[in-house]
């Protein structure tokens, strides 16, 4: 008989899964730049037929750097949200606050993990990769929204992250084993975080009127639109990084094709993979079928 998740069980599971950064990355654990880091379903370099195979591999690596930086940024957005939600009211589950504090501690560890991998990447990659920012300003803009919309945002990210590994990484034997290890260990803890955030989301939604839930969904979509603008800027930075790395300038037509294809690839990686995730949509549908329908309506633009 399958037991429904609760704070106590999720906290105990999280403690059993817990890993150390030192077990994943260090001087003897280096990335292999002869192999791709991201699965093609995210990188989408294959359709850029004006690039050679070696240039597409460079682009895969550049996109992987952006993946690391984006998830570091997102974790920095999420951590204060979880810390704000951790205090419990009288009568709530006594395991709630310890479980959410454990959640927050693991998010802080993930930030350090992504920082360490970015440093290792920089040491091994020939050239510089740009990234959007400043992170503090982006995080402040995201957190300016209501607690319920932020819970939806966190839930979407958590579900997308675990599906990234299960759907696109787990069975891909072409990827660098070190980068694959990063994604595996991130998934191991995020699979618990998705369930924890679902509990928080259901708590907040239970206290909200239907119109407030609908408003929170619209705010969540505003966050998505804001981040999509950042992904567009990141695509331009990736283009500049690629041209510097391969030592040639693409034609105007090639640049236009690059921007169109890669912006859509970024959208799928960070937004569409959440909006099409059945775990995320299922949680939304339990609270409001109308909210789920709204998300399904906008999803195609990000796929």
N, C-alpha and C positions, 0 to 999 in steps of 0.2 A: 504494500500500500504506500503510495507516494505521499510524503508529508509536506504540507505547505511550509514555505520558508517563514521563519520568524527570526527576531534579532538574536536570540541565544544560539540557535543552530548555525546561523550565518557567521556569527562571531567565532564560534568554535571551528567551523570549517576554514575560515580565514586564517586562524592561528595554525592549522595543520598545513595549509598551502604555503605559508609565509616563506620567502626566500631572501637571500642576501645579495646585494649588488655585486659583492666580491666573487660570488659564485658564477656570475654571468659575464663579467668583463674585467679585463686586466691585461698586463703586458704579454701574457702567454696566450691570450684569446683575442686574435686580431681578425678584422674583416678581410675577406678575400675579394679584392676589386676586379678580379677576372670574372666574377659571377654577378648576376643581378641581385639586388637587395629587395626590391618590391615585386610582387606578382604583376604580370602584364595586365590583369583586370583593373589594377590601380594606375599603373604607369602609362598604359596605352601608347607605347612608343611605336608599335608595329605599323600603325596607319600613316606614320610620317615617313613615306617612302623616299623622300629626298635626303634622308639621313642614312649614312652607312651603318652597318651592324655595330661597329665600334662606337660610332656617335650615339646610336640609340642606347648602348650600354652606359655611356657617359650620362645621358639624360636620365636613365633609370636611377643612377647614383645620385644625381642632383635632386630628383624627386624624393629619393629616400631621405636625403638631408632635410628637405622640407617637411617630410612626414615626421621626423624626429622633432624638429623645431615646432611644428604645429601642435603635436600632442604635448610637448612641454608647455606650450602656451595655454592649451586647453586645460591641462592639469592645474596650472596656476590660476585659471579662472574658477575651476571647480573647488579647489581646496578651501577658500574662504566661504563658499556657499555651504559646504558640508559642516564647517566649523560653526557657522551661524545657526544651522539647523540642529546641531547636536544636543543642546540643552533640552531636557524633557520636562513636561508639565506634570504636576501631581496626578497620579493615577495612571500614567503611561507605563508601558513595559519597563521594568527596572534594568533590563539588558539593553534598552534602546541607546542610551548615551554612550556606554562603553563600546557598543558595536559601531556607532558612528565615529567615535574618536579613533577606533582602530582603522576604520575606513579612511579617515583624514590622514593618519600616520602613513598608511600605504600610498596614498596619493602623493604625499611629500617624498616618499621613497621613489615613486615613479618619476617625479620631476628630476631628482638626482640621477636616476638611471638614464633618462634622455639626455641630460647634460653630459654625462660621461660618454655616451655613445656619440654625441655630436663632436666632442673633443677628439675621440678616437677616429672619427670620420675625417675631420680636418687634418689630422696627422697623416692620413693615408691617401687623401684625394689631392690631385694636382690641380690647384686653382681654388678660388673662393666662391662660396655660394651665399647669395643674399637671402634675407628673410624679412618679412614685414614686421612692423613694430611702431612705437615702443610697446612691449608686452603689457606694461602697467596700464597704459591708456586703453588698450584693447580690452583688458580684463575689466576695467572700471566701466566701460561702455556696456559690456555684457551684463555685469552685475547691477546695472541701474534699473533692471526690470523686476517684476514682482516675484516673490518667493515661489509661487506655483509655476510660473513660466520658467524659472531657473531650474526647478525640479524636473520639468519636462525636458529642458536642454540637457541636463546631466544624464537623465535616463536615456535619451537618444544617443548620446556619446558612448555611454557604457555598453548599450546593446550593440552599437555599430562596431566597437572595438573587439568584442568577443567574436562577432561574426566575421570580422576581418580575418582572424586567425583560422577559424573553423572552415570557412567557405573558400578562402583564397590562398592560404599559406600552408596549412597542415600537410596537404598532399603534394605540394610543389617541391620536387626534388632538385630543381634547377637553382634554387636560391642559395645564397651564402648562408652557411650553417650558423654563423655568429649572429647575423641579423635575424635569422629565423628564430634563434634562441631568445633574442630580445622580445619578439612578437609573441612567442609562446608564453614566456613568463609574465608578460604584461597581461595576456589573456587569462592566465590562471587566477589572478587576483581580481581582474575586472569582472569575471563571471560571477563573483560574489557581490561585487559592488552594484551590478545591475539589479540584483534581487533586493539589496538593501535600499537602493534609491527608489525602487518600485514601492517598497513599504512606506517610505517618506512621502512619495507622490500620492499614494492612496490616502494617507492621513490628511494631507493638505487639501486634496480634492473633496474629501468627505465633508470638510468644513466650508466649502465654497458653493455658491449658487450656480446653477447651470450657465447663466450669463457670464459669471466670473471665470468658469472653466473655459468658455469660448474666448473670452478676452485673453486668458493666459496662453491659449493656443496661438492667437494672433500675435502676441508678444514674442512667443517662441519663434514664429515665422519672421518677425522683425529681426531677432537675433541672427537667424539664418541668413537673411538678406544682407545684414551688416557683415557677417563673416564671408559671404559670397563676394562682396566687394573686395575684401582682403585677399581672397583666392585669385581674383582677377589681377590684383597687383602682384601677387606671388608668381603668377604665370609670366608676367613681364620680367620679373627678377630671374626666374629660371631660364628664360630666353637669353638674357644677358650673360648668365653664368655658363650656359651651354656654348654660346659663341666664343666666349673667352677660353673655355676648356678645349674646344676643337680647333681654335685658331683660324676661324673663317666667319664671315658675316653672311647670313642667309639672305636670299632675295626678299623683296617686299611681299611677293606672293607666298613664299615659303613661311615668312614670319606670320602672315595672316592665318595660314593654315595651322601653324604651330599654336598660336594663341587660341584659336577656336577649339582645336582638339584638346589641348592641355588644360584649358580652363574647365572644359566639361569633365575631363578626367579628375581634376581636383574636386569639382562639385560632387562627383560620384563618391570619391574616397571619403570625404568628410561630411557630406550632407545627405546625398542620395542613399548611401548605404544605411543610414539611420531611418530615413523616411520610408524605405522599402522593407525595413526589418520587421518580421512578424511578431517578435517578442515585444518590441516597442509599440507597434500598432495594436497588439492585443491588449496591452496595459491601458492604452488610451481608449480603446473600445469598451473596456469594462466600466470606465468612468463616464464616457460620453460617445455613443455611436456617431454623433454629429461631428465630434472632434476628430475621430478616426477618419471619417469621410473627407473632412477638410484637408487633412494631411495627405491622404491618398490622391486628392485632387491636384495638389501642387507638386507631388513627388516626381512626375515625369520630367519636369524642367531640370532636375538635378541628377539625372541618370545617364 
